[in-house]
């Protein structure tokens, strides 16, 4: 038996193994896409923060 993949443990010669691997691969791809979206969101938020910081400096310059 191989390790459980999404609740289905199958022997190596079982044709359901391909199905389990396909489900596992699909989940990995969904996770990868979600991580990419989060990364893109984080980049966008960092850009927004920098824009706000720059505008705030123009409104109220530092008095160092």
mmCIF file of the N, C-alpha and C atoms, coordinates in Angstrom:
data_MODEL
# 
_entry.id   MODEL 
# 
loop_
_atom_site.group_PDB 
_atom_site.id 
_atom_site.type_symbol 
_atom_site.label_atom_id 
_atom_site.label_alt_id 
_atom_site.label_comp_id 
_atom_site.label_asym_id 
_atom_site.label_entity_id 
_atom_site.label_seq_id 
_atom_site.pdbx_PDB_ins_code 
_atom_site.Cartn_x 
_atom_site.Cartn_y 
_atom_site.Cartn_z 
_atom_site.occupancy 
_atom_site.B_iso_or_equiv 
_atom_site.pdbx_formal_charge 
_atom_site.auth_seq_id 
_atom_site.auth_comp_id 
_atom_site.auth_asym_id 
_atom_site.auth_atom_id 
_atom_site.pdbx_PDB_model_num 
ATOM 1   N N  . UNK A 1 1  ? 0.838  -1.193 0.000   1.00 0.00 ? 1  UNK A N  1 
ATOM 2   C CA . UNK A 1 1  ? 0.000  0.000  0.000   1.00 0.00 ? 1  UNK A CA 1 
ATOM 3   C C  . UNK A 1 1  ? 0.878  1.250  0.000   1.00 0.00 ? 1  UNK A C  1 
ATOM 4   N N  . UNK A 1 2  ? 0.418  2.249  -0.681  1.00 0.00 ? 2  UNK A N  1 
ATOM 5   C CA . UNK A 1 2  ? 1.118  3.529  -0.701  1.00 0.00 ? 2  UNK A CA 1 
ATOM 6   C C  . UNK A 1 2  ? 0.453  4.426  0.343   1.00 0.00 ? 2  UNK A C  1 
ATOM 7   N N  . UNK A 1 3  ? 1.090  5.509  0.668   1.00 0.00 ? 3  UNK A N  1 
ATOM 8   C CA . UNK A 1 3  ? 0.510  6.453  1.637   1.00 0.00 ? 3  UNK A CA 1 
ATOM 9   C C  . UNK A 1 3  ? -0.844 6.933  1.135   1.00 0.00 ? 3  UNK A C  1 
ATOM 10  N N  . UNK A 1 4  ? -1.671 7.321  2.076   1.00 0.00 ? 4  UNK A N  1 
ATOM 11  C CA . UNK A 1 4  ? -2.998 7.805  1.705   1.00 0.00 ? 4  UNK A CA 1 
ATOM 12  C C  . UNK A 1 4  ? -2.881 9.084  0.890   1.00 0.00 ? 4  UNK A C  1 
ATOM 13  N N  . UNK A 1 5  ? -3.591 9.114  -0.210  1.00 0.00 ? 5  UNK A N  1 
ATOM 14  C CA . UNK A 1 5  ? -3.680 10.323 -1.024  1.00 0.00 ? 5  UNK A CA 1 
ATOM 15  C C  . UNK A 1 5  ? -5.147 10.725 -1.050  1.00 0.00 ? 5  UNK A C  1 
ATOM 16  N N  . UNK A 1 6  ? -5.447 11.782 -0.360  1.00 0.00 ? 6  UNK A N  1 
ATOM 17  C CA . UNK A 1 6  ? -6.809 12.294 -0.305  1.00 0.00 ? 6  UNK A CA 1 
ATOM 18  C C  . UNK A 1 6  ? -7.794 11.220 0.121   1.00 0.00 ? 6  UNK A C  1 
ATOM 19  N N  . UNK A 1 7  ? -7.444 10.493 1.137   1.00 0.00 ? 7  UNK A N  1 
ATOM 20  C CA . UNK A 1 7  ? -8.356 9.521  1.719   1.00 0.00 ? 7  UNK A CA 1 
ATOM 21  C C  . UNK A 1 7  ? -8.414 8.190  0.989   1.00 0.00 ? 7  UNK A C  1 
ATOM 22  N N  . UNK A 1 8  ? -7.615 7.994  -0.032  1.00 0.00 ? 8  UNK A N  1 
ATOM 23  C CA . UNK A 1 8  ? -7.652 6.743  -0.779  1.00 0.00 ? 8  UNK A CA 1 
ATOM 24  C C  . UNK A 1 8  ? -6.279 6.089  -0.726  1.00 0.00 ? 8  UNK A C  1 
ATOM 25  N N  . UNK A 1 9  ? -6.180 4.979  -0.005  1.00 0.00 ? 9  UNK A N  1 
ATOM 26  C CA . UNK A 1 9  ? -4.931 4.216  0.009   1.00 0.00 ? 9  UNK A CA 1 
ATOM 27  C C  . UNK A 1 9  ? -5.093 3.099  -1.018  1.00 0.00 ? 9  UNK A C  1 
ATOM 28  N N  . UNK A 1 10 ? -4.151 3.000  -1.936  1.00 0.00 ? 10 UNK A N  1 
ATOM 29  C CA . UNK A 1 10 ? -4.269 1.990  -2.993  1.00 0.00 ? 10 UNK A CA 1 
ATOM 30  C C  . UNK A 1 10 ? -2.952 1.240  -3.141  1.00 0.00 ? 10 UNK A C  1 
ATOM 31  N N  . UNK A 1 11 ? -3.023 -0.058 -3.473  1.00 0.00 ? 11 UNK A N  1 
ATOM 32  C CA . UNK A 1 11 ? -1.790 -0.787 -3.758  1.00 0.00 ? 11 UNK A CA 1 
ATOM 33  C C  . UNK A 1 11 ? -1.174 -0.254 -5.055  1.00 0.00 ? 11 UNK A C  1 
ATOM 34  N N  . UNK A 1 12 ? 0.113  -0.438 -5.218  1.00 0.00 ? 12 UNK A N  1 
ATOM 35  C CA . UNK A 1 12 ? 0.819  0.131  -6.371  1.00 0.00 ? 12 UNK A CA 1 
ATOM 36  C C  . UNK A 1 12 ? 0.286  -0.393 -7.699  1.00 0.00 ? 12 UNK A C  1 
ATOM 37  N N  . UNK A 1 13 ? -0.246 -1.587 -7.749  1.00 0.00 ? 13 UNK A N  1 
ATOM 38  C CA . UNK A 1 13 ? -0.740 -2.154 -9.011  1.00 0.00 ? 13 UNK A CA 1 
ATOM 39  C C  . UNK A 1 13 ? -2.196 -1.789 -9.279  1.00 0.00 ? 13 UNK A C  1 
ATOM 40  N N  . UNK A 1 14 ? -2.825 -1.072 -8.384  1.00 0.00 ? 14 UNK A N  1 
ATOM 41  C CA . UNK A 1 14 ? -4.237 -0.711 -8.522  1.00 0.00 ? 14 UNK A CA 1 
ATOM 42  C C  . UNK A 1 14 ? -4.386 0.445  -9.511  1.00 0.00 ? 14 UNK A C  1 
ATOM 43  N N  . UNK A 1 15 ? -5.311 0.338  -10.470 1.00 0.00 ? 15 UNK A N  1 
ATOM 44  C CA . UNK A 1 15 ? -5.499 1.418  -11.441 1.00 0.00 ? 15 UNK A CA 1 
ATOM 45  C C  . UNK A 1 15 ? -5.971 2.731  -10.799 1.00 0.00 ? 15 UNK A C  1 
ATOM 46  N N  . UNK A 1 16 ? -6.490 2.646  -9.592  1.00 0.00 ? 16 UNK A N  1 
ATOM 47  C CA . UNK A 1 16 ? -6.917 3.873  -8.912  1.00 0.00 ? 16 UNK A CA 1 
ATOM 48  C C  . UNK A 1 16 ? -5.731 4.748  -8.522  1.00 0.00 ? 16 UNK A C  1 
ATOM 49  N N  . UNK A 1 17 ? -4.529 4.182  -8.583  1.00 0.00 ? 17 UNK A N  1 
ATOM 50  C CA . UNK A 1 17 ? -3.337 4.960  -8.246  1.00 0.00 ? 17 UNK A CA 1 
ATOM 51  C C  . UNK A 1 17 ? -3.196 6.160  -9.176  1.00 0.00 ? 17 UNK A C  1 
ATOM 52  N N  . UNK A 1 18 ? -3.403 5.939  -10.482 1.00 0.00 ? 18 UNK A N  1 
ATOM 53  C CA . UNK A 1 18 ? -3.313 7.054  -11.429 1.00 0.00 ? 18 UNK A CA 1 
ATOM 54  C C  . UNK A 1 18 ? -4.331 8.140  -11.088 1.00 0.00 ? 18 UNK A C  1 
ATOM 55  N N  . UNK A 1 19 ? -5.522 7.712  -10.725 1.00 0.00 ? 19 UNK A N  1 
ATOM 56  C CA . UNK A 1 19 ? -6.565 8.675  -10.348 1.00 0.00 ? 19 UNK A CA 1 
ATOM 57  C C  . UNK A 1 19 ? -6.151 9.450  -9.098  1.00 0.00 ? 19 UNK A C  1 
ATOM 58  N N  . UNK A 1 20 ? -5.597 8.754  -8.127  1.00 0.00 ? 20 UNK A N  1 
ATOM 59  C CA . UNK A 1 20 ? -5.155 9.416  -6.898  1.00 0.00 ? 20 UNK A CA 1 
ATOM 60  C C  . UNK A 1 20 ? -4.015 10.394 -7.189  1.00 0.00 ? 20 UNK A C  1 
ATOM 61  N N  . UNK A 1 21 ? -3.095 9.998  -8.044  1.00 0.00 ? 21 UNK A N  1 
ATOM 62  C CA . UNK A 1 21 ? -1.983 10.883 -8.414  1.00 0.00 ? 21 UNK A CA 1 
ATOM 63  C C  . UNK A 1 21 ? -2.512 12.100 -9.163  1.00 0.00 ? 21 UNK A C  1 
ATOM 64  N N  . UNK A 1 22 ? -3.487 11.894 -10.049 1.00 0.00 ? 22 UNK A N  1 
ATOM 65  C CA . UNK A 1 22 ? -4.085 13.020 -10.776 1.00 0.00 ? 22 UNK A CA 1 
ATOM 66  C C  . UNK A 1 22 ? -4.755 14.002 -9.818  1.00 0.00 ? 22 UNK A C  1 
ATOM 67  N N  . UNK A 1 23 ? -5.477 13.479 -8.825  1.00 0.00 ? 23 UNK A N  1 
ATOM 68  C CA . UNK A 1 23 ? -6.118 14.362 -7.833  1.00 0.00 ? 23 UNK A CA 1 
ATOM 69  C C  . UNK A 1 23 ? -5.063 15.116 -7.036  1.00 0.00 ? 23 UNK A C  1 
ATOM 70  N N  . UNK A 1 24 ? -4.013 14.407 -6.650  1.00 0.00 ? 24 UNK A N  1 
ATOM 71  C CA . UNK A 1 24 ? -2.924 15.023 -5.892  1.00 0.00 ? 24 UNK A CA 1 
ATOM 72  C C  . UNK A 1 24 ? -2.267 16.133 -6.714  1.00 0.00 ? 24 UNK A C  1 
ATOM 73  N N  . UNK A 1 25 ? -2.007 15.848 -7.986  1.00 0.00 ? 25 UNK A N  1 
ATOM 74  C CA . UNK A 1 25 ? -1.401 16.838 -8.877  1.00 0.00 ? 25 UNK A CA 1 
ATOM 75  C C  . UNK A 1 25 ? -2.318 18.044 -9.046  1.00 0.00 ? 25 UNK A C  1 
ATOM 76  N N  . UNK A 1 26 ? -3.606 17.811 -9.195  1.00 0.00 ? 26 UNK A N  1 
ATOM 77  C CA . UNK A 1 26 ? -4.561 18.914 -9.331  1.00 0.00 ? 26 UNK A CA 1 
ATOM 78  C C  . UNK A 1 26 ? -4.557 19.787 -8.080  1.00 0.00 ? 26 UNK A C  1 
ATOM 79  N N  . UNK A 1 27 ? -4.496 19.164 -6.914  1.00 0.00 ? 27 UNK A N  1 
ATOM 80  C CA . UNK A 1 27 ? -4.449 19.933 -5.666  1.00 0.00 ? 27 UNK A CA 1 
ATOM 81  C C  . UNK A 1 27 ? -3.161 20.744 -5.572  1.00 0.00 ? 27 UNK A C  1 
ATOM 82  N N  . UNK A 1 28 ? -2.056 20.157 -5.989  1.00 0.00 ? 28 UNK A N  1 
ATOM 83  C CA . UNK A 1 28 ? -0.780 20.882 -5.982  1.00 0.00 ? 28 UNK A CA 1 
ATOM 84  C C  . UNK A 1 28 ? -0.871 22.092 -6.906  1.00 0.00 ? 28 UNK A C  1 
ATOM 85  N N  . UNK A 1 29 ? -1.450 21.903 -8.087  1.00 0.00 ? 29 UNK A N  1 
ATOM 86  C CA . UNK A 1 29 ? -1.572 23.007 -9.034  1.00 0.00 ? 29 UNK A CA 1 
ATOM 87  C C  . UNK A 1 29 ? -2.487 24.106 -8.502  1.00 0.00 ? 29 UNK A C  1 
ATOM 88  N N  . UNK A 1 30 ? -3.575 23.722 -7.830  1.00 0.00 ? 30 UNK A N  1 
ATOM 89  C CA . UNK A 1 30 ? -4.461 24.729 -7.226  1.00 0.00 ? 30 UNK A CA 1 
ATOM 90  C C  . UNK A 1 30 ? -3.725 25.491 -6.132  1.00 0.00 ? 30 UNK A C  1 
ATOM 91  N N  . UNK A 1 31 ? -2.946 24.769 -5.342  1.00 0.00 ? 31 UNK A N  1 
ATOM 92  C CA . UNK A 1 31 ? -2.181 25.411 -4.271  1.00 0.00 ? 31 UNK A CA 1 
ATOM 93  C C  . UNK A 1 31 ? -1.140 26.357 -4.850  1.00 0.00 ? 31 UNK A C  1 
ATOM 94  N N  . UNK A 1 32 ? -0.467 25.926 -5.896  1.00 0.00 ? 32 UNK A N  1 
ATOM 95  C CA . UNK A 1 32 ? 0.536  26.778 -6.558  1.00 0.00 ? 32 UNK A CA 1 
ATOM 96  C C  . UNK A 1 32 ? -0.115 28.062 -7.070  1.00 0.00 ? 32 UNK A C  1 
ATOM 97  N N  . UNK A 1 33 ? -1.276 27.945 -7.697  1.00 0.00 ? 33 UNK A N  1 
ATOM 98  C CA . UNK A 1 33 ? -1.983 29.117 -8.220  1.00 0.00 ? 33 UNK A CA 1 
ATOM 99  C C  . UNK A 1 33 ? -2.406 30.046 -7.084  1.00 0.00 ? 33 UNK A C  1 
ATOM 100 N N  . UNK A 1 34 ? -2.869 29.470 -5.980  1.00 0.00 ? 34 UNK A N  1 
ATOM 101 C CA . UNK A 1 34 ? -3.268 30.288 -4.829  1.00 0.00 ? 34 UNK A CA 1 
ATOM 102 C C  . UNK A 1 34 ? -2.070 31.023 -4.246  1.00 0.00 ? 34 UNK A C  1 
ATOM 103 N N  . UNK A 1 35 ? -0.943 30.344 -4.142  1.00 0.00 ? 35 UNK A N  1 
ATOM 104 C CA . UNK A 1 35 ? 0.271  30.995 -3.627  1.00 0.00 ? 35 UNK A CA 1 
ATOM 105 C C  . UNK A 1 35 ? 0.725  32.122 -4.545  1.00 0.00 ? 35 UNK A C  1 
ATOM 106 N N  . UNK A 1 36 ? 0.604  31.926 -5.833  1.00 0.00 ? 36 UNK A N  1 
ATOM 107 C CA . UNK A 1 36 ? 0.971  32.971 -6.787  1.00 0.00 ? 36 UNK A CA 1 
ATOM 108 C C  . UNK A 1 36 ? 0.057  34.182 -6.622  1.00 0.00 ? 36 UNK A C  1 
ATOM 109 N N  . UNK A 1 37 ? -1.252 33.938 -6.442  1.00 0.00 ? 37 UNK A N  1 
ATOM 110 C CA . UNK A 1 37 ? -2.188 35.054 -6.220  1.00 0.00 ? 37 UNK A CA 1 
ATOM 111 C C  . UNK A 1 37 ? -1.834 35.803 -4.949  1.00 0.00 ? 37 UNK A C  1 
ATOM 112 N N  . UNK A 1 38 ? -1.519 35.079 -3.884  1.00 0.00 ? 38 UNK A N  1 
ATOM 113 C CA . UNK A 1 38 ? -1.147 35.724 -2.620  1.00 0.00 ? 38 UNK A CA 1 
ATOM 114 C C  . UNK A 1 38 ? 0.129  36.536 -2.805  1.00 0.00 ? 38 UNK A C  1 
ATOM 115 N N  . UNK A 1 39 ? 1.088  35.985 -3.517  1.00 0.00 ? 39 UNK A N  1 
ATOM 116 C CA . UNK A 1 39 ? 2.337  36.692 -3.771  1.00 0.00 ? 39 UNK A CA 1 
ATOM 117 C C  . UNK A 1 39 ? 2.081  37.967 -4.568  1.00 0.00 ? 39 UNK A C  1 
ATOM 118 N N  . UNK A 1 40 ? 1.246  37.861 -5.590  1.00 0.00 ? 40 UNK A N  1 
ATOM 119 C CA . UNK A 1 40 ? 0.909  39.039 -6.394  1.00 0.00 ? 40 UNK A CA 1 
ATOM 120 C C  . UNK A 1 40 ? 0.177  40.078 -5.554  1.00 0.00 ? 40 UNK A C  1 
ATOM 121 N N  . UNK A 1 41 ? -0.724 39.627 -4.685  1.00 0.00 ? 41 UNK A N  1 
ATOM 122 C CA . UNK A 1 41 ? -1.429 40.549 -3.793  1.00 0.00 ? 41 UNK A CA 1 
ATOM 123 C C  . UNK A 1 41 ? -0.449 41.239 -2.856  1.00 0.00 ? 41 UNK A C  1 
ATOM 124 N N  . UNK A 1 42 ? 0.507  40.495 -2.337  1.00 0.00 ? 42 UNK A N  1 
ATOM 125 C CA . UNK A 1 42 ? 1.507  41.074 -1.434  1.00 0.00 ? 42 UNK A CA 1 
ATOM 126 C C  . UNK A 1 42 ? 2.343  42.113 -2.168  1.00 0.00 ? 42 UNK A C  1 
ATOM 127 N N  . UNK A 1 43 ? 2.720  41.820 -3.402  1.00 0.00 ? 43 UNK A N  1 
ATOM 128 C CA . UNK A 1 43 ? 3.479  42.789 -4.200  1.00 0.00 ? 43 UNK A CA 1 
ATOM 129 C C  . UNK A 1 43 ? 2.660  44.053 -4.432  1.00 0.00 ? 43 UNK A C  1 
ATOM 130 N N  . UNK A 1 44 ? 1.383  43.883 -4.754  1.00 0.00 ? 44 UNK A N  1 
ATOM 131 C CA . UNK A 1 44 ? 0.513  45.034 -4.993  1.00 0.00 ? 44 UNK A CA 1 
ATOM 132 C C  . UNK A 1 44 ? 0.355  45.866 -3.723  1.00 0.00 ? 44 UNK A C  1 
ATOM 133 N N  . UNK A 1 45 ? 0.215  45.205 -2.589  1.00 0.00 ? 45 UNK A N  1 
ATOM 134 C CA . UNK A 1 45 ? 0.096  45.933 -1.318  1.00 0.00 ? 45 UNK A CA 1 
ATOM 135 C C  . UNK A 1 45 ? 1.385  46.672 -0.982  1.00 0.00 ? 45 UNK A C  1 
ATOM 136 N N  . UNK A 1 46 ? 2.520  46.074 -1.264  1.00 0.00 ? 46 UNK A N  1 
ATOM 137 C CA . UNK A 1 46 ? 3.801  46.743 -1.022  1.00 0.00 ? 46 UNK A CA 1 
ATOM 138 C C  . UNK A 1 46 ? 3.930  47.973 -1.914  1.00 0.00 ? 46 UNK A C  1 
ATOM 139 N N  . UNK A 1 47 ? 3.512  47.857 -3.165  1.00 0.00 ? 47 UNK A N  1 
ATOM 140 C CA . UNK A 1 47 ? 3.537  49.008 -4.073  1.00 0.00 ? 47 UNK A CA 1 
ATOM 141 C C  . UNK A 1 47 ? 2.605  50.111 -3.577  1.00 0.00 ? 47 UNK A C  1 
ATOM 142 N N  . UNK A 1 48 ? 1.429  49.722 -3.121  1.00 0.00 ? 48 UNK A N  1 
ATOM 143 C CA . UNK A 1 48 ? 0.482  50.702 -2.585  1.00 0.00 ? 48 UNK A CA 1 
ATOM 144 C C  . UNK A 1 48 ? 1.055  51.400 -1.362  1.00 0.00 ? 48 UNK A C  1 
ATOM 145 N N  . UNK A 1 49 ? 1.674  50.646 -0.474  1.00 0.00 ? 49 UNK A N  1 
ATOM 146 C CA . UNK A 1 49 ? 2.276  51.236 0.728   1.00 0.00 ? 49 UNK A CA 1 
ATOM 147 C C  . UNK A 1 49 ? 3.360  52.237 0.345   1.00 0.00 ? 49 UNK A C  1 
ATOM 148 N N  . UNK A 1 50 ? 4.164  51.908 -0.649  1.00 0.00 ? 50 UNK A N  1 
ATOM 149 C CA . UNK A 1 50 ? 5.220  52.824 -1.097  1.00 0.00 ? 50 UNK A CA 1 
ATOM 150 C C  . UNK A 1 50 ? 4.615  54.094 -1.691  1.00 0.00 ? 50 UNK A C  1 
ATOM 151 N N  . UNK A 1 51 ? 3.560  53.947 -2.462  1.00 0.00 ? 51 UNK A N  1 
ATOM 152 C CA . UNK A 1 51 ? 2.878  55.112 -3.039  1.00 0.00 ? 51 UNK A CA 1 
ATOM 153 C C  . UNK A 1 51 ? 2.325  56.007 -1.938  1.00 0.00 ? 51 UNK A C  1 
ATOM 154 N N  . UNK A 1 52 ? 1.706  55.412 -0.946  1.00 0.00 ? 52 UNK A N  1 
ATOM 155 C CA . UNK A 1 52 ? 1.158  56.182 0.180   1.00 0.00 ? 52 UNK A CA 1 
ATOM 156 C C  . UNK A 1 52 ? 2.282  56.881 0.926   1.00 0.00 ? 52 UNK A C  1 
ATOM 157 N N  . UNK A 1 53 ? 3.382  56.175 1.146   1.00 0.00 ? 53 UNK A N  1 
ATOM 158 C CA . UNK A 1 53 ? 4.533  56.756 1.843   1.00 0.00 ? 53 UNK A CA 1 
ATOM 159 C C  . UNK A 1 53 ? 5.071  57.971 1.074   1.00 0.00 ? 53 UNK A C  1 
ATOM 160 N N  . UNK A 1 54 ? 5.202  57.842 -0.237  1.00 0.00 ? 54 UNK A N  1 
ATOM 161 C CA . UNK A 1 54 ? 5.705  58.945 -1.062  1.00 0.00 ? 54 UNK A CA 1 
ATOM 162 C C  . UNK A 1 54 ? 4.761  60.143 -1.024  1.00 0.00 ? 54 UNK A C  1 
ATOM 163 N N  . UNK A 1 55 ? 3.471  59.879 -1.104  1.00 0.00 ? 55 UNK A N  1 
ATOM 164 C CA . UNK A 1 55 ? 2.497  60.979 -1.069  1.00 0.00 ? 55 UNK A CA 1 
ATOM 165 C C  . UNK A 1 55 ? 2.484  61.651 0.295   1.00 0.00 ? 55 UNK A C  1 
ATOM 166 N N  . UNK A 1 56 ? 2.632  60.854 1.338   1.00 0.00 ? 56 UNK A N  1 
ATOM 167 C CA . UNK A 1 56 ? 2.661  61.422 2.690   1.00 0.00 ? 56 UNK A CA 1 
ATOM 168 C C  . UNK A 1 56 ? 3.883  62.320 2.868   1.00 0.00 ? 56 UNK A C  1 
ATOM 169 N N  . UNK A 1 57 ? 5.010  61.942 2.288   1.00 0.00 ? 57 UNK A N  1 
ATOM 170 C CA . UNK A 1 57 ? 6.222  62.769 2.375   1.00 0.00 ? 57 UNK A CA 1 
ATOM 171 C C  . UNK A 1 57 ? 6.017  64.104 1.672   1.00 0.00 ? 57 UNK A C  1 
ATOM 172 N N  . UNK A 1 58 ? 5.292  64.099 0.553   1.00 0.00 ? 58 UNK A N  1 
ATOM 173 C CA . UNK A 1 58 ? 5.041  65.349 -0.163  1.00 0.00 ? 58 UNK A CA 1 
ATOM 174 C C  . UNK A 1 58 ? 4.112  66.261 0.630   1.00 0.00 ? 58 UNK A C  1 
ATOM 175 N N  . UNK A 1 59 ? 3.179  65.647 1.337   1.00 0.00 ? 59 UNK A N  1 
ATOM 176 C CA . UNK A 1 59 ? 2.244  66.437 2.144   1.00 0.00 ? 59 UNK A CA 1 
ATOM 177 C C  . UNK A 1 59 ? 2.936  66.972 3.384   1.00 0.00 ? 59 UNK A C  1 
ATOM 178 N N  . UNK A 1 60 ? 3.707  66.117 4.046   1.00 0.00 ? 60 UNK A N  1 
ATOM 179 C CA . UNK A 1 60 ? 4.387  66.498 5.287   1.00 0.00 ? 60 UNK A CA 1 
ATOM 180 C C  . UNK A 1 60 ? 5.822  65.986 5.221   1.00 0.00 ? 60 UNK A C  1 
ATOM 181 N N  . UNK A 1 61 ? 6.750  66.808 4.718   1.00 0.00 ? 61 UNK A N  1 
ATOM 182 C CA . UNK A 1 61 ? 8.142  66.355 4.618   1.00 0.00 ? 61 UNK A CA 1 
ATOM 183 C C  . UNK A 1 61 ? 8.752  66.092 5.992   1.00 0.00 ? 61 UNK A C  1 
ATOM 184 N N  . UNK A 1 62 ? 9.758  65.208 5.987   1.00 0.00 ? 62 UNK A N  1 
ATOM 185 C CA . UNK A 1 62 ? 10.488 64.924 7.233   1.00 0.00 ? 62 UNK A CA 1 
ATOM 186 C C  . UNK A 1 62 ? 11.219 66.176 7.694   1.00 0.00 ? 62 UNK A C  1 
ATOM 187 N N  . UNK A 1 63 ? 11.314 66.360 9.000   1.00 0.00 ? 63 UNK A N  1 
ATOM 188 C CA . UNK A 1 63 ? 12.041 67.498 9.578   1.00 0.00 ? 63 UNK A CA 1 
ATOM 189 C C  . UNK A 1 63 ? 13.275 66.991 10.297  1.00 0.00 ? 63 UNK A C  1 
ATOM 190 N N  . UNK A 1 64 ? 14.135 66.270 9.593   1.00 0.00 ? 64 UNK A N  1 
ATOM 191 C CA . UNK A 1 64 ? 15.353 65.711 10.205  1.00 0.00 ? 64 UNK A CA 1 
ATOM 192 C C  . UNK A 1 64 ? 16.447 66.718 10.294  1.00 0.00 ? 64 UNK A C  1 
# 
